C-alpha cells in the first residue's frame, strides 16, 4: 500500500506534529513500509491463534499477606541518631 505525501501531512496535522519537507518524505517512507508489513501479516490465517498481551508469559510472584507482630516504637528508634517525643528527629529542610 502506498501512502501519499498529502496523507502524511493530514496525519501529522491530526497528531499535532510539525514536519519539514525532508521529514515528510522520511515519514511517508516509514509509514509505507509499516503498512506493507501489515499487508504481509494479513496474508496469514490467525483464526485459531490466541490473542496475547506479551510475547512471553509473565508471572507475578506474590506472597500471602500474613499479619504478624511489628516492631515496637522503642525497637524502631533503638539505632536512631536523634529522636524526640518518640519520633525520628531530622534536620529541617525548607
N, C-alpha and C positions, 0 to 999 in steps of 0.2 A: 504494500500500500504506500502510495506516495502522498506526502503531506506538503501542502503549498506554503510559500512564504507568508501569504495572507492569513492562513490558518494559524501559523506560529505567532504572528502579530496579534491575532484575536485572542489566542490562548494566553499570551503574555499580558494583554490588556485585562482579561478576566482574572488573571492571577495577581494583578497589581505589580508586574515586573517590567523593568525597562531594559531593553537590549539595544546595543548599537547594531549597525548593518552587518558587521562581521559576525557578531554574536547570533544574529537571527539565522544566518546560514548554518552556523555550528549547531544551533538548537534544532533546525529543520533536519539536519543530517542525523542527529541523535534520536529525535522523535521518529524519524523514518525507520531507523534500524530497530528501535524498540517495537514499533508496530509490525515490522516484517517478522521479528522474532515471535510476536504474539500470534501472527497468522500461522507460523510454523507449528506452534504449540496447539493451535486449534485443529490441526490435522489428526491429532491422536485421540483415540477413544478413551475417555476418562469416566465413563458411566459407573464402573464398579470401584473407582478409587475413592477411598475415604478422605474427606477434607482434613487438612492438618493446619495447626497454628504454627508449629515449629517443624523444622526439618528433622530434628532428632527429638526423642521423647525426653521430657524433663519431669523430675520428681521433686517435690518439696519434702525435705526431711524435717519433720516436726516431732517434738517430744510432747508427751502428755503434760498438761498443766496440772501440777500437783501442788497443793498447798502445804507449806512447811513453815517452821519457825524462822523468823528473820532475825537479824542482828538487833541487839538492844541498842538504845541510844548510846550508852556508855561504851559498848564494844565498837560501835561505828566511829566514835570520836577518840578511841584509845590512842591512835597514832597521829592525830591532827596536830599540826604545829601550833595552831592557836584556836581556841574555842571560847565562846561567850554565850551564856544562858542556854546551853545545850545544843548549840549550832556551831558549824564551822565558821571561823572568823577569817574573812578575806579582805584584801585591800579594796578601798572604794575606787571604782572606776567610773569616771564621768567625763 
